[in-house]
Structure formats: structure tokens, C-alpha cells
Amino acid sequence: MSSKVPRILVTGASGLLGRAVIKIFKQKNFDVIGLAFSRAGPGLVKCDLTDHEAVTTLIERERPDFIIHAAAERFPDMVESRYEETCLLNIRTAGHIAAVAYRIGSRIIHISTDYVFDGKSPPYKADAVCNPLSKYGSTKLESEKAVLAVAPNACILRIPVLYGPVERLGESAVTCLLDVLKSKKPQSVSHHDQRCPAHVDDIANILADMVALIMKGANLSGIYQWSGREKMTKYDMILAMSRVFSLPHQHISPSHAASPIRPYDPEMDVSGLTDLGIAHHTKFEDGIKECLARWI
Ligand SMILES: NC(=O)c1ccc[n+]([C@@H]2O[C@H](COP(=O)([O-])OP(=O)(O)OC[C@H]3O[C@@H](n4cnc5c(N)ncnc54)[C@H](OP(=O)(O)O)[C@@H]3O)[C@@H](O)[C@H]2O)c1
């Protein structure tokens, strides 16, 4: 690949992860184009990705060196209630973007999830058997297959539950816990499912490192995985928030109930990335303190 500044097209640029990718890639002086749909604001290009003709025209016009495909439906209730639309966006659109990318010589990095695993035998290697428990996880597993079927040089990056600077607390399954902590209502929070949360900036930096390595001629393709380096339950996250903001937590009790649609412990093996010298982890208490300060 040439030494010119790479042009990066980011889908889902208005989303939790996409916003961080745009920020970090701009800081690194990449030539970035961000796509969004309902939240396309200043600096973002509006495009309904499920309009495949429009997507083809846009990619052929912009001719990016890389596409970071972060757009997806990931809210479980939306996946349930709008399953057909979710399959179109999460699976068929991912496959379409990958096919166009491959045809014009653009490299795609497709974002997937640890929810492709059932969480019964962690840590999961990248080639471990997948067994998603939820419809969301199934669509993401199918999206990986759709991408790799048409773009053999594609990279998949599986990531864990995310937190970061949110537009509303409910935007992240981690930050929404602050509402629970701040309410005075007695409630129980899961102390069963194990999670390895990641700050969105860490994922964006991992993506930037992957792009930089490919630019240098490294042969990256197939499935890569990142899990945050601290394993915690949601109850542990509540306790961490309570510590950093000196908020009382005695109204919250730990629940040991399992969920049939959430993996118990989907921690992923990260050696595919660390062997390449790629690793970014913000200590949870530091990251959450910075992200949530404006909500206290
Ligand atoms: N958040 C997590 O905890 C988590 C965990 C593991 C994996 N992931 C994966 O990480 C990726 C990014 O997730 P996220 O949390 O950033 O998602 P998000 O905050 O829900 O954002 C979704 C993005 O997709 C865009 N989008 C939705 N429908 C679209 C359409 N028809 N056309 C164009 N764009 C459309 C949205 O644009 P508008 O809002 O402008 O419409 C938004 O930018 C996804 O692949 C997700 O599966 C997320």
C-alpha cells in the first residue's frame, strides 16, 4: 500500500464507537469520512446503508483505502421488534459493503461482538466454536460470515461491551448503571455475568494500529479479538462507580440470576492482536470517572 495519508470511511460515525473512531483517527491525521443516518450532523455524510445502490455509489466515489464498518443495530429490544430490518442492516448490508470494498481494492475492518459466544468456556480463541444465545449475537455472527465470504482480505474485530463519552446514559450497557446507582430505589444488579468492558478510545486506537500495520505491508486478515483487561460483573461496575464518585450503593443488591440470552463469560483471547504488538486498555476506574463526570 502507498505511503499517502490513508482515506478511511467510517460507518456508524454518529454511534458510541464511531464517534471515538472519528476522533482518534482525526488526531492521527488520517483522511476520515464519517457516515451516519438519523444523527448525521455537521461533518458527517448522511447515508442510509440499507440503500445498497446509494452505498455503492458513495464508496465508488470516495474510494477509501479502508472502511471501518461500525454501523449496526445492537439494542436487544430493537433487534427483537425489528428483526427483518436488523438482518438487512447487520448482515446483508455488511456483506454488500464488503463486496464493494473488495471490488475496488479497499480494505474493510468489520466490527463484531463477544456475543457470538455462549460464554460457557472462556477465554475464547478467535477460531473457537461460536454459539450465540441472542438474536443480536446471531446477526453479528452471520455478518462476519457475510463479510468474509465476499472479501477474503477483510478483518473482523470482535469487541466486548463498550463504554465511553455517551450522549445519554442509556447509550451504553455500562454507563446506564449510573442511573441505577444515582436512584435511591432499592434494586438488584447482576453479579453473575462476567464482562470485560472496553473504553471506546481503546478500540479506536486498536483499529488505528491495525490500519497502520496494514499500511506498512503487514498481512492482516480474518478474525481479531479484544476484551478489556479487567473482568467484572455489572455489580462490580456499580461498586467502582460508587468508589470514584463517593456515591452510596447500599440500595443496590447483587443478583446471582443467569440469563438465557446473555453469555455468562464471553472473554476473548486477545493474542492475535498482542502478538502484533497491539494492546490498549484504560483502567476501568479512570475511564469511567472521566466519561461520567458530566453526569454526576
Ligand atoms: N456498544 C457496545 O457495547 C458494543 C459491544 C460489542 C460490539 N459492538 C458493535 O460495535 C459496533 C458499533 O456499535 P455502537 O455501540 O457504536 O452502536 P450505536 O451506538 O448503536 O450506533 C449505531 C450506528 O449505526 C448507524 N446506523 C444504524 N442504522 C443505519 C442505517 N440504516 N444507515 C446508516 N447508518 C445506520 C447509526 O447511525 P444514526 O444513529 O445516525 O442513525 C449509528 O451511527 C456495532 O457493530 C456493534 O454491534 C458494540
The ligand as an ORCA input file, in Angstrom:
! r2SCAN-3c Opt
* xyz 0 1
  N     -21.938     -0.821     22.221
  C     -21.452     -1.986     22.636
  O     -21.398     -2.264     23.861
  C     -20.930     -2.983     21.637
  C     -20.368     -4.180     22.118
  C     -19.848     -5.108     21.220
  C     -19.902     -4.837     19.856
  N     -20.481     -3.690     19.401
  C     -20.512     -3.458     17.948
  O     -19.793     -2.265     17.695
  C     -20.328     -1.598     16.545
  C     -20.637     -0.172     16.919
  O     -21.619     -0.181     17.934
  P     -22.105      1.154     18.656
  O     -22.248      0.824     20.078
  O     -21.256      2.307     18.245
  O     -23.560      1.308     18.012
  P     -24.561      2.518     18.183
  O     -24.066      3.492     19.183
  O     -25.923      1.927     18.378
  O     -24.515      3.233     16.759
  C     -25.059      2.587     15.643
  C     -24.649      3.355     14.419
  O     -25.214      2.698     13.274
  C     -25.794      3.708     12.459
  N     -26.906      3.197     11.673
  C     -27.967      2.498     12.125
  N     -28.805      2.240     11.083
  C     -28.231      2.791      9.979
  C     -28.624      2.869      8.600
  N     -29.751      2.323      8.135
  N     -27.797      3.523      7.754
  C     -26.670      4.106      8.204
  N     -26.244      4.039      9.479
  C     -27.042      3.396     10.347
  C     -26.289      4.768     13.434
  O     -26.475      5.986     12.746
  P     -27.594      7.055     13.211
  O     -27.699      6.960     14.703
  O     -27.054      8.354     12.707
  O     -28.865      6.651     12.546
  C     -25.120      4.801     14.421
  O     -24.094      5.619     13.937
  C     -21.543     -2.434     16.131
  O     -21.143     -3.303     15.106
  C     -21.893     -3.231     17.375
  O     -22.516     -4.451     17.037
  C     -20.976     -2.740     20.258
*
